[in-house]
Amino acid sequence: MPVNVNTGTKPVVTMAGLNVPLHDYISFSPVATPTNGTQTITFKVGGSGGDTVATLVLTYSGGELASVAKS
């Protein structure tokens, strides 16, 4: 992960890809990986009842991971 420092007092972190913000709770739905279909991974801050900071939707086909989308 490259780190670029700006002229201020805090570093600017530059990341490529599916970066997920700081979180302290992760849930999976469904819990077991499906053979076909989707699995949603939800990242929250503030525990299970906290605010959602990111969601990943994993799509499976024939037991293989086919795609990942972040929102």
C-alpha positions as CSV (number, residue, x, y, z in Angstrom):
1,M,0.0,0.0,0.0
2,P,1.7,3.2,-1.1
3,V,1.5,6.2,1.3
4,N,1.8,9.7,-0.1
5,V,2.4,12.5,2.4
6,N,0.8,15.9,1.6
7,T,2.1,19.2,2.8
8,G,-0.2,19.2,5.8
9,T,0.2,17.3,9.1
10,K,-1.6,14.1,8.1
11,P,-0.6,11.4,5.6
12,V,-2.7,10.8,2.5
13,V,-3.2,7.1,2.0
14,T,-3.7,6.0,-1.6
15,M,-5.1,2.6,-2.2
16,A,-6.3,0.7,-5.2
17,G,-9.0,-1.9,-5.3
18,L,-11.8,-2.8,-3.0
19,N,-10.7,-0.9,0.1
20,V,-13.1,-1.2,3.1
21,P,-13.2,1.6,5.7
22,L,-12.3,1.0,9.3
23,H,-14.8,-1.3,10.9
24,D,-15.3,-3.4,14.1
25,Y,-18.0,-5.8,13.0
26,I,-18.5,-8.1,10.0
27,S,-21.6,-10.2,9.1
28,F,-22.2,-12.8,6.4
29,S,-25.5,-13.6,4.7
30,P,-25.9,-16.4,4.2
31,V,-23.3,-17.7,6.7
32,A,-22.4,-20.7,4.5
33,T,-20.9,-20.1,1.0
34,P,-23.5,-20.9,-1.6
35,T,-22.8,-23.1,-4.6
36,N,-24.7,-20.7,-6.8
37,G,-26.0,-17.2,-6.1
38,T,-24.8,-14.5,-3.8
39,Q,-23.3,-14.0,-0.4
40,T,-23.4,-10.5,1.2
41,I,-20.6,-9.4,3.6
42,T,-21.5,-6.3,5.6
43,F,-18.9,-4.2,7.4
44,K,-20.1,-2.0,10.3
45,V,-18.7,0.4,12.8
46,G,-20.3,0.5,16.2
47,G,-20.9,-3.2,16.5
48,S,-23.8,-5.3,15.1
49,G,-26.3,-2.4,15.5
50,G,-23.9,0.2,14.2
51,D,-23.6,2.0,10.9
52,T,-22.8,0.1,7.7
53,V,-19.5,1.4,6.2
54,A,-19.3,-1.0,3.2
55,T,-21.0,-4.0,1.7
56,L,-19.4,-6.7,-0.5
57,V,-21.6,-8.9,-2.7
58,L,-19.9,-12.1,-3.7
59,T,-21.4,-14.1,-6.6
60,Y,-20.8,-17.8,-6.9
61,S,-21.3,-20.1,-9.9
62,G,-20.7,-23.9,-9.6
63,G,-19.0,-23.5,-6.2
64,E,-16.5,-21.0,-7.6
65,L,-16.3,-17.3,-6.9
66,A,-17.3,-15.5,-10.0
67,S,-17.4,-11.8,-9.0
68,V,-17.1,-9.3,-6.2
69,A,-18.9,-6.0,-6.1
70,K,-18.5,-3.3,-3.4
71,S,-21.1,-0.7,-2.4
